[in-house]
Amino acid sequence: MFKGFYTVASGMLAQQRRTEMLTNNMSNANTPGYKADQAGMRAFPEMLLQRFDKQQIPIENGLNLPFNREIGTINTGVYMQEAVPKFIQGDLRETGRKTDLALLDINMPDNGSVFFTLQNTDGTVRYTRNGNFTIDAQGYLTTGSGHYVLNSAGQPIQLSSDRFTVSEGGILTGENGESATLGVAYANNPLRMVKEGDGLFRTEDGGELPFAFGTAGVQFRTQQGFLEQSNVDISRTMTDMMSAYRAFEANQKILQAYDKSMEKAANEIGRL
C-alpha cells in the first residue's frame, strides 16, 4: 500500500469539514448576533517506519539480534481539530423595534464577552448575542424560538405590553411602571463556551456565568431598537471557501494518481 494514500485521504476529509464550516458561516451572514467559526487545523505526528525480519545477524560478542532496517518517516496528514467561534463585535443595525436589543462591548478584560441570559426549554440556562426578541401571549420577553429572557435575578421578564424602554445600563421600564434589569452575563474566556444551534451558547461544565453588572473592568452598553449583525466577513469567507475547494481538488488529483498506480501494479506487473 502506498504510504501517501491515507495522507491524501485525511487532507480531503479536513478540507471537506472546513468547507462545511465556511458554508455554515456564509448561510448565517444575515443572522443577528451570529459569531463566525474558525477552523483549527492540525497535523498528525510523523511516524518512523522500521522493518523487522526473522533473519538474525551476528555481532562481535557472539550474540544474535533480530535484523531491522529503518524505512523512513511517514506523515499521516492533517485534520480539523475544532471550529472555534470568533467573538468580535458585529456592526449594529437600527431596526426601530422596541423588542430588538443589542449589546455593545466597550471594555472587555482578557478578551471576554457579554451575553443575554436565556432559559432553555428544560429549565437550564443558555446564552446568546441575538437580541431579536418578542413578547409572547403571557407578556414574557422571549426569543423567536420561545426561550425566556432572564433578568439579573435569574427570572423570566414579564411586561404589560411591548411599549417599554431599555436604558443603556440594561434597565427595562414598562408603561405601567414595572421594572427589571437584564440578566447580562460575562464570560472571561468565551472560547470555552460550547456553541449550540439557534445562536445559543452554554458553558463547558453546564454551570452559570456571573452577571456582568458589578464585574470589575467590564463596560458595555445596551442599545434598544438595534440588532447586532453577524461578524461574518463575506468576501474573506468566499476566498477561504475557494482555497479549501482548491486544496480538496489537489488532494483528489493525487488520490487519482495513486489509484492509477495501484491499478497498473495489479494488472500489468502482476502478470510478469
Beta strands, then each sheet from edge to edge (+ up, - down):
strand 1: 37-43
strand 2: 47-58
strand 3: 64-74
strand 4: 78-85
strand 5: 92-94
strand 6: 101-107
strand 7: 113-119
strand 8: 125-128
strand 9: 133-135
strand 10: 141-143
strand 11: 148-149
strand 12: 164-166
strand 13: 171-174
strand 14: 179-181
strand 15: 184-187
strand 16: 194-195
strand 17: 201-202
strand 18: 219-224
strand 19: 226-228
sheet 1: 1+ 4-
sheet 2: 2+ 3-
sheet 3: 5+ 19-
sheet 4: 6+ 18-
sheet 5: 8+ 7- 11+
sheet 6: 8+ 7- 15+
sheet 7: 9+ 10-
sheet 8: 12+ 13- 14+
sheet 9: 16+ 17-
end
